[in-house]
Amino acid sequence: MKCYDCDLDGRGATTGIGICSRCNLVVCADHGHVTPTVLHRPGGLGKATRDRPGRRVVCRTCHAAEVSA
């Protein structure tokens, strides 16, 4: 699959590294941001989050929207 933002920029066929977890577009290493995320364990009593964070990929547009005020 090819990066959506590279195609818009006219860079040609850049191979994607992942799919944005927000908008589901394919992103390359230049246009994607890998961010940590807290993983939750469903149900039960006690601690509901995992000790180690997971990771997710978001595109530049979605990342900018998430960190905006």
Z-matrix of the N, CA and C atoms (Angstrom, degrees):
N
C 1 1.442
C 2 1.526 1 108.74
N 3 1.294 2 116.15 1 152.96
C 4 1.465 3 122.04 2 -175.39
C 5 1.525 4 111.39 3 -111.38
N 6 1.338 5 115.84 4 149.20
C 7 1.460 6 122.12 5 -177.99
C 8 1.535 7 111.09 6 -67.46
N 9 1.305 8 116.19 7 128.89
C 10 1.461 9 122.33 8 -179.36
C 11 1.525 10 111.60 9 -65.89
N 12 1.336 11 117.54 10 -47.00
C 13 1.468 12 120.43 11 -177.69
C 14 1.531 13 112.18 12 -66.23
N 15 1.329 14 117.81 13 -36.48
C 16 1.468 15 120.49 14 176.25
C 17 1.525 16 110.37 15 -63.73
N 18 1.310 17 116.72 16 -39.25
C 19 1.456 18 120.46 17 177.82
C 20 1.517 19 110.58 18 -63.54
N 21 1.334 20 118.07 19 -40.96
C 22 1.464 21 121.02 20 177.31
C 23 1.531 22 111.95 21 -65.50
N 24 1.351 23 116.13 22 -36.50
C 25 1.464 24 121.34 23 -179.99
C 26 1.524 25 112.80 24 -76.09
N 27 1.324 26 117.35 25 -8.37
C 28 1.452 27 121.15 26 -179.21
C 29 1.523 28 113.71 27 80.28
N 30 1.325 29 117.29 28 19.38
C 31 1.465 30 121.34 29 -179.47
C 32 1.516 31 113.54 30 -81.31
N 33 1.290 32 116.83 31 -5.72
C 34 1.460 33 118.96 32 178.72
C 35 1.513 34 112.64 33 93.28
N 36 1.307 35 114.80 34 -151.81
C 37 1.460 36 121.99 35 -172.19
C 38 1.523 37 111.17 36 -94.04
N 39 1.330 38 117.25 37 83.52
C 40 1.459 39 122.32 38 176.35
C 41 1.522 40 108.60 39 -90.04
N 42 1.310 41 116.69 40 130.10
C 43 1.462 42 121.51 41 -178.30
C 44 1.520 43 111.05 42 -68.70
N 45 1.318 44 116.14 43 133.76
C 46 1.456 45 121.41 44 179.34
C 47 1.520 46 112.21 45 -79.64
N 48 1.321 47 116.58 46 150.13
C 49 1.468 48 122.10 47 177.46
C 50 1.521 49 111.81 48 -104.68
N 51 1.330 50 116.80 49 -15.32
C 52 1.464 51 119.74 50 -178.23
C 53 1.509 52 111.31 51 -174.43
N 54 1.320 53 114.56 52 -178.17
C 55 1.459 54 122.06 53 -179.63
C 56 1.525 55 107.82 54 -119.47
N 57 1.331 56 116.52 55 130.89
C 58 1.456 57 121.40 56 179.88
C 59 1.531 58 109.75 57 -57.64
N 60 1.326 59 115.75 58 130.06
C 61 1.461 60 120.14 59 -177.92
C 62 1.523 61 112.80 60 -73.50
N 63 1.329 62 117.88 61 -10.11
C 64 1.472 63 122.04 62 178.79
C 65 1.527 64 111.97 63 -98.22
N 66 1.337 65 117.14 64 -55.99
C 67 1.471 66 120.71 65 -173.07
C 68 1.524 67 113.76 66 -105.28
N 69 1.340 68 117.08 67 -6.30
C 70 1.464 69 123.52 68 175.70
C 71 1.520 70 115.17 69 67.60
N 72 1.331 71 118.41 70 21.80
C 73 1.457 72 120.76 71 174.12
C 74 1.527 73 109.67 72 -88.46
N 75 1.327 74 116.94 73 150.27
C 76 1.463 75 122.04 74 178.46
C 77 1.522 76 108.91 75 -76.19
N 78 1.350 77 117.45 76 135.35
C 79 1.460 78 122.54 77 179.73
C 80 1.529 79 110.14 78 -127.58
N 81 1.342 80 115.66 79 151.85
C 82 1.463 81 122.04 80 175.52
C 83 1.524 82 108.87 81 -95.87
N 84 1.325 83 116.95 82 -178.53
C 85 1.465 84 121.13 83 -179.29
C 86 1.526 85 111.57 84 -64.44
N 87 1.329 86 118.72 85 -30.52
C 88 1.462 87 121.85 86 179.51
C 89 1.524 88 112.90 87 -75.06
N 90 1.313 89 117.38 88 -34.50
C 91 1.463 90 121.08 89 -175.09
C 92 1.526 91 113.68 90 -99.00
N 93 1.315 92 118.52 91 -9.05
C 94 1.457 93 121.50 92 -178.82
C 95 1.513 94 112.29 93 -99.51
N 96 1.313 95 116.43 94 149.75
C 97 1.457 96 123.73 95 174.27
C 98 1.520 97 107.21 96 -120.26
N 99 1.323 98 116.76 97 124.08
C 100 1.459 99 120.84 98 174.84
C 101 1.517 100 106.74 99 -93.70
N 102 1.318 101 116.56 100 119.22
C 103 1.454 102 121.60 101 -176.55
C 104 1.526 103 109.85 102 -121.69
N 105 1.345 104 116.91 103 149.36
C 106 1.465 105 119.15 104 176.69
C 107 1.526 106 110.82 105 -74.80
N 108 1.305 107 116.13 106 153.09
C 109 1.455 108 121.03 107 177.28
C 110 1.523 109 109.35 108 -142.34
N 111 1.314 110 116.68 109 143.76
C 112 1.465 111 122.26 110 179.17
C 113 1.524 112 108.40 111 -78.98
N 114 1.312 113 115.66 112 129.77
C 115 1.458 114 120.85 113 178.51
C 116 1.518 115 109.31 114 -97.49
N 117 1.328 116 115.82 115 134.87
C 118 1.457 117 121.90 116 -178.21
C 119 1.523 118 110.71 117 -109.69
N 120 1.315 119 114.91 118 145.29
C 121 1.458 120 121.97 119 176.64
C 122 1.524 121 106.75 120 -102.47
N 123 1.318 122 118.89 121 122.03
C 124 1.462 123 119.95 122 -177.24
C 125 1.528 124 112.94 123 -73.62
N 126 1.328 125 114.70 124 141.80
C 127 1.456 126 122.64 125 171.42
C 128 1.516 127 115.11 126 68.77
N 129 1.308 128 115.31 127 171.00
C 130 1.449 129 122.43 128 177.07
C 131 1.511 130 113.60 129 84.86
N 132 1.314 131 115.04 130 171.76
C 133 1.455 132 121.49 131 178.59
C 134 1.523 133 109.15 132 -99.20
N 135 1.317 134 116.09 133 160.77
C 136 1.461 135 120.31 134 177.73
C 137 1.520 136 112.23 135 94.92
N 138 1.310 137 115.28 136 -159.34
C 139 1.454 138 122.16 137 -176.16
C 140 1.527 139 110.99 138 -63.15
N 141 1.336 140 116.00 139 130.10
C 142 1.463 141 120.38 140 -176.12
C 143 1.527 142 113.10 141 -105.00
N 144 1.328 143 117.66 142 -5.56
C 145 1.460 144 120.09 143 -179.33
C 146 1.522 145 110.48 144 -112.74
N 147 1.313 146 116.06 145 153.90
C 148 1.461 147 122.20 146 178.41
C 149 1.522 148 110.06 147 -80.35
N 150 1.329 149 116.80 148 154.59
C 151 1.461 150 121.37 149 -179.52
C 152 1.533 151 112.09 150 -69.85
N 153 1.312 152 116.68 151 -37.67
C 154 1.460 153 120.88 152 -178.41
C 155 1.524 154 109.70 153 -103.24
N 156 1.334 155 117.57 154 139.28
C 157 1.464 156 119.48 155 178.36
C 158 1.526 157 111.10 156 -75.82
N 159 1.305 158 115.15 157 153.19
C 160 1.456 159 121.33 158 171.95
C 161 1.522 160 108.36 159 -90.16
N 162 1.307 161 116.88 160 -168.50
C 163 1.460 162 120.01 161 176.65
C 164 1.518 163 109.30 162 -140.69
N 165 1.332 164 114.17 163 156.38
C 166 1.461 165 121.00 164 177.64
C 167 1.515 166 108.58 165 -146.29
N 168 1.306 167 115.75 166 157.18
C 169 1.467 168 122.09 167 179.38
C 170 1.518 169 108.27 168 -107.19
N 171 1.334 170 116.21 169 133.83
C 172 1.461 171 121.56 170 172.59
C 173 1.527 172 108.62 171 -131.15
N 174 1.330 173 116.78 172 149.85
C 175 1.460 174 121.19 173 177.69
C 176 1.533 175 109.65 174 -77.26
N 177 1.310 176 116.59 175 168.94
C 178 1.472 177 121.24 176 -179.26
C 179 1.524 178 111.71 177 -60.20
N 180 1.306 179 117.14 178 -40.83
C 181 1.462 180 121.19 179 -178.11
C 182 1.530 181 111.22 180 -63.89
N 183 1.319 182 116.77 181 -47.25
C 184 1.465 183 120.33 182 179.69
C 185 1.525 184 111.31 183 -69.44
N 186 1.330 185 117.53 184 -36.77
C 187 1.467 186 120.86 185 178.14
C 188 1.527 187 109.44 186 -63.10
N 189 1.329 188 117.84 187 -44.22
C 190 1.467 189 121.41 188 178.56
C 191 1.530 190 110.65 189 -62.11
N 192 1.307 191 117.58 190 -38.48
C 193 1.467 192 121.06 191 178.91
C 194 1.526 193 111.38 192 -68.09
N 195 1.328 194 117.28 193 -36.84
C 196 1.464 195 120.76 194 -179.50
C 197 1.539 196 112.25 195 -68.57
N 198 1.312 197 117.40 196 -35.91
C 199 1.470 198 120.01 197 -176.86
C 200 1.521 199 113.31 198 -94.28
N 201 1.333 200 118.23 199 -0.91
C 202 1.471 201 120.80 200 179.92
C 203 1.530 202 110.40 201 -73.45
N 204 1.289 203 114.99 202 158.35
C 205 1.470 204 120.10 203 -178.09
C 206 1.502 205 112.51 204 -81.06
